[in-house]
Amino acid sequence: DAKTTQPTSMDCAEGRAANLPCNHSTISGNEYVYWYRQIHSQGPQYIIHGLKNNETNEMASLIITEDRKSSTLILPHATLRDTAVYYCIVRGLNAGNNRKLIWGLGTSLAVNP
Amino acid sequence: NAGVTQTPKFRILKIGQSMTLQCTQDMNHNYMYWYRQDPGMGLKLIYYSVGAGITDKGEVPNGYNVSRSTTEDFPLRLELAAPSQTSVYFCASRDATGSVYGYTFGSGTRLTVV
């Protein structure tokens, strides 16, 4: 599976959009991009995923570049409760991917009042 | 739905003691996983299972054992606890191969070995 690169930390003002980047330059054609977040040592929470089209759900939007080498998670109106570590993961759907999921250090997002 | 339930939430063990971390899910997921997370670090896969009766090692299996006798339960066993096993343990599950849906995680077990 492809590795990902994320900034270590970011700040965002409450009520503003938070844009979290992720680089996955070695992603292969059948690998999806997933985003999770982990709030203060709780279990990671699934946010959104995508293959090549932009995606939106009730939590966030995911923008994937045309070459699929990078993506951005957008929290449109960040609140204090969005303060968390955000992980960008790439994963294929084949059985062999069970062992290969690599969790990096993620981006620590601080939403400030 | 309860999702993924882990017990206990906290535990202190003495060196050499043994214990079982319990994990159960009610989503009929085939795949289940055990991860550990050390302070300030990402998740590391200990063991995983693709269905009842089938388990396999992840990247850090030493010192641990698992079993999967039912679809719902995936307990993690520590036989001889060591200080290096002080960590937060997360159990997760997901649907079968080919599913695009993400993982569902439990709330974790915080283990301290002294």
Chai-1 contact restraints between the chains, C-beta under 6 A:
chainA,res_idxA,chainB,res_idxB,connection_type,confidence,min_distance_angstrom,max_distance_angstrom,comment,restraint_id
A,Y34,B,G102,contact,1.0,0.0,6.0,A-B,restraint_1
A,Q42,B,S107,contact,1.0,0.0,6.0,A-B,restraint_2
A,G43,B,F90,contact,1.0,0.0,6.0,A-B,restraint_3
A,G43,B,F105,contact,1.0,0.0,6.0,A-B,restraint_4
A,G43,B,G106,contact,1.0,0.0,6.0,A-B,restraint_5
A,G43,B,S107,contact,1.0,0.0,6.0,A-B,restraint_6
A,G43,B,G108,contact,1.0,0.0,6.0,A-B,restraint_7
A,P44,B,F105,contact,1.0,0.0,6.0,A-B,restraint_8
A,Y46,B,G102,contact,1.0,0.0,6.0,A-B,restraint_9
A,L93,B,G98,contact,1.0,0.0,6.0,A-B,restraint_10
A,A95,B,T97,contact,1.0,0.0,6.0,A-B,restraint_11
A,N98,B,Y48,contact,1.0,0.0,6.0,A-B,restraint_12
A,R99,B,G58,contact,1.0,0.0,6.0,A-B,restraint_13
A,W103,B,G42,contact,1.0,0.0,6.0,A-B,restraint_14
A,W103,B,L43,contact,1.0,0.0,6.0,A-B,restraint_15
A,G104,B,G42,contact,1.0,0.0,6.0,A-B,restraint_16
A,L105,B,G42,contact,1.0,0.0,6.0,A-B,restraint_17
